[in-house]
Amino acid sequence: MEIFEQITKDDAKEILEVALSGGGDFADLYVESRTATSILCEEDRIESISTGIDCGAGIRVVDEDRVLYIQTNDLTIEGLKKAAEEAALAVGKSRKVNPKELVESDLVESTVEIDPSAVPISEKTEAVLAANNACRACSDKIVQVTVGYVDGKREILIANSEGIFTKESRVSTRFSVNAVARDGDVVQTGYESRGGVQGFEVMKGAEELAQIAGDRAVKMLSAKPAPAGKMTVVMSSSAGGTMVHEACGHGLEGDLVYRGMSVYAGKLGEVVASEKVTVIDDATMEGKYGYYGYDDEGTKGQKTVLIENGVLKTYMTDLRYAKKLGLEPTGNGRRQSYAHRPVPRMSNTYIAAGTDDPDEIIRSTEKGLFVTKMGGGQVNTTNGEFVFDVAEGYLIEDGKIGPLVRGATLIGNGPQVLRDIEMVGSDLGFAIGVCGKEGQGVPVSDAQPTIKIKSMTIGGLVEEEDK
């Protein structure tokens, strides 16, 4: 924890004083030390192993609607003051603003079962190769396997002119497998991942996870083309929360709302979803991939109810956009690293579990599509329109799960889908990812229970002989 010892509260206040000497309204200091290890396996061999340490700081000065950001790798006190002086000169005003006295918060440290830094590279490499072998052993139709492993530790110190002074040490680990299967001209993929603010214990059961990815790629080869048209959609909890993250979550981020780029702008207190739907963003879920004690502005991470029983309650905000929107900060100011400015971002976002029996949801559906795994997609936050790929789905016929289908896409409108949710299961399934926005990615998780959507447009495939 060298940066914690290197920069004292008094040092941080002096740096902020320099940053505000040019007349800005607000300033903050973000200092980060990051260690990381990544391993990539392709073509039955380890393609790359990288380890490294990256240390740096970002100094931000806000002057009305202007935001000035200076980054530096010089973490000496003089180096940080020099960067702060450059920011102050860029503001260029004669008035001087004094920061508030800094109040130091308790250090937050993530706890893990197995510290990745204590695990030899050779052991990590063996685990990655074992997962590769387990995936390829699924079938001789597996033609390509990619296995990725990443672990890291971040030590973060944040101080701002409103009196915040926080420190956090966070360990995270992520593991993923992508399998490609081929049968003649038909090519299908299977993908699985797991991870969180956890240690090397994430690799327990890695071979079984790799087999799931391989088995999915192979079984999708024999799937029948998905039909097209409007039908009921049941999304399993195993599908993860891609729908809520993309079709709903981004539209609830404060910067997009303020800029008028969200379909949810101006709708606080209005009904925007079925009364069965409650949407929550919760950074306090320990161990989840989107967990943090403090966000990247030093605001304490919190559980925020965004939509409650169908009613829009609030938006996800950082300090800047909370002020612009006249709301309380929700602790959602996040950044990829010291080289990036913070912006409102999701953490762990999910549709809360309901009371319906997941099996009964399927039995109640006469005809529809049962989605068990989501793929990628696109969403327009301005109007809520989206298109998502279905990685694994089955037809529902007479209340029973029928044949596996491939090539299905879900086409719809986020707010309309939320209104059309008829049943919400009592289960809850999580997925992880790296969410991209404004050229930077941050770790997130999302989740949903099994849900029944009254009607959606399904894009499907046309069989070769019907073309």
C-alpha angles and dihedrals in degrees: 000000000000097000090053090057095038099056118048128195090256091051091051092050092051090051091051091049089055091047091053095044089094092061105263121158097227138010136185138185122215117187122182139181115189131185119187143176124194131181126189125192122192134154091018094299141084105266099183144003119188132178128175153146124234123186129178148125138234124208118197128191120188117202111179102296095346121096119195118192128188124183127194140173092208103100097177113116090245091049092052092047090051091053090047090051091053090053091049092050090051090057089051101190125140098222120092126219121199120216120233121256109280118245112203117224125206117279111257116213125181115229121221135181096226119023105224091213088064093054115089118240088239091061092048090049092050090052091051092049091047090054090049091051093047091053094048091048090065093081144335086243090074104103102170137024128183119189122186131188127183131172131171149161125221125195111193132187120187131183129170140181092253089070102266120144115169139164128197136176113198131182121196137176132190133186128184140176128196118187128190121200128189134195111174107304094344115098124181136172138214124199133186133169141170135182147123146158085317140108136244089306084088086079093063105113092011092139092053090050090051090052090053090055092048094046091051092052091050098045091048088064090071095042117119119240112273117250120241129229141065118319145142114281125207113193115200121221086241088068089074124219102295089126096054092042098051106025096040114009101061090049089058095056110114100230093055090046092051092049092050091245095122130083087217096059113127094009103107109144093018128118106256101159144024114295086244091065125092118169120199136183111201123179091174096073099117115222095017117122093246095049123127136157093216127015119237092275094052096258112140113258112249148177110257124190104213100174120019120193089336097313120116107236106172147329132251108260144179122207095275099047094039087061093046092050095041092241136124115263111260097199095253099126103125138168135184094231145326087290092067137068117239118255132177108280139164123254116184105350125182150153105247119244117263134200104263121112108246091219091050090053089061093043090053092057114088095186131000150098122292110206115201100165131027127211130196128306150162133250135188105215092195094067102009096241114151145175120200132181120231110224093188128010142154134203117247113220123182092342095309133104108257136181125342114251134196136202096038121151128188114225121186153098120285099222091043092051090051089053092048095056105119103174133026120198128226092236129084129203127190133209130183135220148149109259117214124211133150091357096305133097129212131183115259140164128207135188147180139179122239104291135187117218114197097221139353136166112254120203110207145171131269114225115244095246091053095055 
